[in-house]
Amino acid sequence: MEWMREIRTDVEVLVHAISDGINSNIRDVLIPRGLVDPVVYDAGCGAEGDLTRLQYEVAAAVAESWAVSWRNEPT
């Protein structure tokens, strides 16, 4: 018989991981394909940049839904 075990993850850790993934995808995929202008991207990614705030909001929203997961555990 199996039972479900709740697994909680620190939301802030998830936010940073998701944010890093977004940055990596933009730098490694979108910019080389010409889909994102690197000058505009760099200008919007400072500490006060609009892209930084938007990226954080997206990462925080996703992290909230991923913070709790369930895993099957054999008994």
VEXBATOR-822533 format. One line per 10 residues: number of its first residue (from 1); their letters; for each residue y, x, z of N, C-alpha, C, O. Coordinates in pm, 1 decimal, always signed. Layout:
# residues N
NUM	A	Y/X/Z/Y/X/Z/Y/X/Z/Y/X/Z | ...
END
This chain:
# residues 75
1	MEWMREIRTD	-117.6/+83.9/+0.0/+0.0/+0.0/+0.0/+124.5/+88.8/+0.0/+126.0/+195.3/+61.8 | +227.9/+44.2/-69.4/+353.0/+118.3/-73.7/+464.0/+37.0/-9.2/+459.7/-86.0/-6.5 | +561.3/+106.6/+41.6/+679.4/+41.4/+95.3/+801.8/+113.5/+41.7/+793.7/+227.4/-4.3 | +914.9/+45.4/+48.5/+1038.3/+100.8/-5.8/+1118.3/+168.9/+105.0/+1135.0/+115.0/+214.4 | +1166.8/+287.9/+73.6/+1249.9/+361.3/+168.5/+1391.2/+370.4/+111.4/+1411.0/+406.2/-4.7 | +1487.4/+337.6/+194.6/+1627.1/+344.3/+152.2/+1674.1/+490.0/+155.2/+1649.2/+562.9/+251.2 | +1742.0/+530.3/+49.0/+1796.5/+665.6/+41.0/+1947.4/+653.3/+24.4/+1995.0/+591.5/-70.8 | +2022.3/+711.9/+116.6/+2168.8/+707.5/+110.2/+2220.8/+845.6/+70.4/+2171.8/+948.5/+116.8 | +2319.3/+844.3/-15.1/+2382.4/+967.4/-60.4/+2530.3/+961.3/-26.8/+2592.5/+855.6/-37.2 | +2586.3/+1073.4/+13.0/+2729.1/+1080.7/+43.3/+2808.9/+1047.1/-82.4/+2792.9/+1112.1/-185.7
11	VEVLVHAISD	+2893.6/+946.9/-73.7/+2970.5/+899.8/-189.2/+3059.9/+1010.8/-244.2/+3073.9/+1024.3/-365.7 | +3119.8/+1089.2/-157.0/+3210.0/+1195.6/-202.7/+3134.8/+1300.4/-284.8/+3189.0/+1353.6/-381.8 | +3011.6/+1330.1/-247.0/+2929.2/+1423.7/-324.8/+2903.9/+1366.5/-463.8/+2912.9/+1438.5/-563.3 | +2872.6/+1238.4/-470.9/+2851.0/+1174.0/-600.5/+2978.2/+1173.2/-684.7/+2972.6/+1196.7/-805.4 | +3092.0/+1146.4/-622.5/+3219.0/+1144.8/-696.0/+3242.9/+1280.2/-761.5/+3280.1/+1286.9/-878.6 | +3221.6/+1387.7/-686.5/+3243.0/+1521.7/-742.7/+3143.0/+1552.5/-853.8/+3179.6/+1611.5/-955.5 | +3018.7/+1513.6/-835.4/+2917.2/+1538.7/-938.5/+2947.8/+1460.6/-1066.5/+2935.5/+1514.4/-1176.5 | +2987.1/+1335.4/-1052.4/+3020.0/+1252.9/-1169.4/+3144.8/+1307.7/-1238.1/+3150.2/+1315.1/-1360.8 | +3243.5/+1345.5/-1160.0/+3366.6/+1402.4/-1215.4/+3337.2/+1531.4/-1292.5/+3390.2/+1552.4/-1401.6 | +3253.4/+1616.7/-1235.8/+3213.6/+1739.6/-1305.7/+3141.3/+1707.6/-1435.8/+3161.6/+1774.5/-1537.1
21	GINSNIRDVL	+3057.0/+1605.1/-1432.7/+2985.7/+1564.0/-1553.8/+3079.6/+1512.8/-1661.7/+3060.3/+1541.0/-1779.9 | +3181.1/+1437.4/-1621.1/+3280.2/+1388.4/-1717.3/+3353.1/+1506.4/-1780.9/+3367.4/+1512.5/-1903.1 | +3399.2/+1600.5/-1697.6/+3469.6/+1718.6/-1749.6/+3381.6/+1798.7/-1844.1/+3426.0/+1841.0/-1950.8 | +3258.2/+1819.0/-1804.8/+3164.8/+1895.9/-1887.6/+3141.8/+1827.6/-2021.7/+3140.9/+1893.6/-2125.6 | +3123.4/+1696.8/-2020.4/+3100.9/+1622.7/-2144.2/+3222.0/+1631.5/-2236.9/+3207.2/+1648.1/-2358.0 | +3339.7/+1620.4/-2180.5/+3460.8/+1629.7/-2262.8/+3473.3/+1769.1/-2323.3/+3498.3/+1782.7/-2443.1 | +3455.9/+1873.7/-2240.2/+3471.4/+2011.5/-2289.5/+3360.8/+2052.3/-2386.2/+3387.3/+2118.2/-2486.7 | +3236.3/+2013.2/-2356.1/+3121.8/+2061.4/-2434.0/+3086.2/+1974.4/-2553.8/+3022.6/+2022.3/-2647.7 | +3126.2/+1847.4/-2552.3/+3085.5/+1756.0/-2659.2/+3205.2/+1699.7/-2735.6/+3214.1/+1714.3/-2857.5 | +3296.0/+1636.0/-2664.4/+3403.2/+1563.1/-2732.1/+3507.9/+1654.1/-2795.9/+3550.5/+1628.6/-2908.5
31	IPRGLVDPVV	+3550.0/+1759.1/-2726.5/+3650.0/+1850.2/-2783.8/+3594.8/+1923.8/-2905.7/+3662.8/+1928.0/-3008.3 | +3473.2/+1982.7/-2899.4/+3421.4/+2051.0/-3019.1/+3405.3/+1959.2/-3140.3/+3415.7/+2005.0/-3254.1 | +3380.3/+1832.2/-3117.4/+3365.1/+1737.7/-3228.9/+3499.2/+1684.9/-3279.1/+3503.6/+1607.4/-3374.7 | +3606.7/+1726.0/-3216.0/+3739.4/+1683.1/-3258.3/+3776.6/+1543.4/-3212.8/+3872.1/+1484.9/-3263.9 | +3702.3/+1488.9/-3117.2/+3729.4/+1353.5/-3069.3/+3836.0/+1349.9/-2960.2/+3894.5/+1245.1/-2933.0 | +3860.6/+1465.0/-2898.0/+3962.7/+1475.7/-2794.1/+4047.4/+1598.4/-2825.0/+3994.5/+1705.6/-2854.6 | +4179.3/+1582.1/-2818.1/+4271.1/+1693.7/-2839.6/+4275.6/+1777.7/-2711.4/+4315.5/+1726.9/-2606.6 | +4235.8/+1904.8/-2717.9/+4232.0/+1986.2/-2596.0/+4368.6/+2004.7/-2530.1/+4376.1/+2015.1/-2407.6 | +4475.0/+2008.9/-2607.0/+4609.3/+2025.5/-2549.8/+4646.5/+1902.1/-2467.9/+4697.9/+1913.9/-2356.7 | +4620.6/+1785.4/-2522.9/+4650.9/+1660.8/-2452.0/+4560.8/+1646.7/-2329.6/+4606.6/+1604.9/-2223.3
41	YDAGCGAEGD	+4434.2/+1681.2/-2343.9/+4340.2/+1673.2/-2231.1/+4385.2/+1764.6/-2117.4/+4388.8/+1722.8/-2001.6 | +4419.6/+1889.4/-2150.3/+4463.9/+1983.8/-2047.2/+4593.5/+1937.8/-1980.7/+4611.4/+1956.8/-1860.5 | +4683.1/+1877.9/-2057.4/+4810.4/+1830.6/-2002.1/+4790.1/+1714.4/-1904.9/+4867.8/+1699.0/-1810.7 | +4687.9/+1633.2/-1926.0/+4665.1/+1516.5/-1841.3/+4572.3/+1540.6/-1725.1/+4544.7/+1448.6/-1648.1 | +4522.9/+1663.6/-1710.4/+4421.9/+1690.3/-1608.2/+4471.6/+1770.5/-1489.7/+4390.3/+1826.0/-1415.9 | +4601.1/+1778.6/-1468.8/+4651.1/+1847.4/-1350.5/+4626.2/+1763.6/-1226.2/+4569.9/+1654.4/-1233.8 | +4668.3/+1815.4/-1112.9/+4648.6/+1743.6/-986.3/+4716.4/+1607.1/-987.5/+4670.1/+1514.3/-921.2 | +4824.9/+1594.2/-1061.8/+4898.6/+1467.9/-1069.6/+4878.4/+1397.1/-1203.2/+4945.4/+1297.5/-1230.6 | +4788.5/+1446.1/-1285.4/+4770.2/+1390.6/-1419.2/+4707.1/+1252.6/-1419.1/+4627.1/+1219.1/-1331.8 | +4744.6/+1173.1/-1518.3/+4689.0/+1038.6/-1532.0/+4538.8/+1043.1/-1556.7/+4465.1/+959.2/-1505.1
51	LTRLQYEVAA	+4492.9/+1140.4/-1635.1/+4349.3/+1150.2/-1662.3/+4270.8/+1182.8/-1536.2/+4159.7/+1133.4/-1517.2 | +4327.9/+1265.1/-1450.8/+4261.0/+1300.4/-1325.7/+4244.8/+1177.1/-1238.1/+4138.1/+1155.1/-1180.7 | +4349.8/+1096.6/-1227.4/+4341.3/+973.8/-1146.4/+4240.2/+876.1/-1204.7/+4159.6/+818.7/-1131.5 | +4244.2/+857.2/-1335.9/+4151.0/+766.0/-1401.0/+4007.4/+814.6/-1384.8/+3917.3/+735.9/-1355.9 | +3986.9/+944.0/-1403.5/+3853.2/+1001.3/-1388.4/+3801.3/+979.9/-1246.5/+3684.3/+946.5/-1227.9 | +3887.4/+998.8/-1146.0/+3846.8/+978.7/-1007.7/+3811.0/+832.6/-981.9/+3712.5/+804.0/-913.9 | +3889.5/+741.0/-1035.4/+3860.9/+598.5/-1016.2/+3727.2/+559.8/-1078.2/+3650.0/+484.9/-1018.3 | +3699.7/+610.5/-1197.3/+3571.3/+582.3/-1263.1/+3457.3/+642.0/-1181.5/+3357.1/+575.3/-1155.8 | +3472.6/+767.4/-1141.0/+3367.8/+834.0/-1063.5/+3343.8/+762.7/-930.8/+3229.0/+747.2/-889.0 | +3450.3/+719.2/-864.4/+3435.9/+649.9/-736.4/+3364.7/+516.0/-753.1/+3281.3/+479.4/-670.3
61	AVAESWAVSW	+3397.0/+443.3/-859.0/+3331.9/+313.8/-882.8/+3182.9/+331.6/-909.0/+3100.8/+256.5/-856.3 | +3148.4/+429.6/-989.5/+3006.7/+454.7/-1018.9/+2935.6/+505.2/-893.8/+2822.9/+464.1/-866.0 | +2999.4/+593.0/-818.8/+2937.7/+649.1/-698.3/+2907.0/+540.7/-595.8/+2804.0/+547.1/-528.7 | +2993.5/+442.5/-582.8/+2968.8/+333.2/-488.2/+2840.0/+259.3/-522.6/+2763.9/+222.1/-433.3 | +2815.6/+238.1/-650.4/+2694.7/+165.0/-689.0/+2570.4/+253.1/-681.6/+2459.1/+201.4/-672.6 | +2587.2/+383.7/-685.1/+2472.6/+475.2/-678.7/+2446.4/+528.9/-538.4/+2347.6/+599.3/-517.5 | +2532.3/+497.3/-441.9/+2522.8/+557.1/-309.1/+2393.2/+521.1/-237.6/+2342.1/+600.4/-158.4 | +2340.2/+403.6/-264.4/+2216.0/+361.2/-199.9/+2111.7/+337.9/-307.9/+2135.2/+264.4/-403.8 | +1998.3/+400.2/-291.6/+1887.5/+377.3/-383.8/+1760.8/+355.9/-301.8/+1760.2/+373.4/-180.0 | +1656.1/+318.4/-369.5/+1530.4/+289.3/-302.6/+1419.9/+369.2/-368.2/+1421.6/+392.7/-489.1
71	RNEPT	+1324.6/+410.3/-288.1/+1214.5/+490.6/-338.9/+1083.1/+435.9/-283.9/+1072.4/+401.3/-166.2 | +984.5/+429.2/-371.5/+851.9/+387.3/-326.8/+788.2/+498.8/-245.4/+788.2/+614.7/-286.7 | +735.1/+463.8/-131.5/+667.3/+559.5/-44.5/+524.5/+511.5/-20.8/+503.1/+398.7/+23.7 | +427.4/+596.5/-50.4/+288.9/+556.8/-20.7/+266.5/+553.6/+130.2/+325.5/+631.8/+204.6 | +182.2/+463.9/+173.1/+152.6/+455.5/+316.7/+21.4/+520.8/+347.4/-20.4/+523.8/+463.1
END
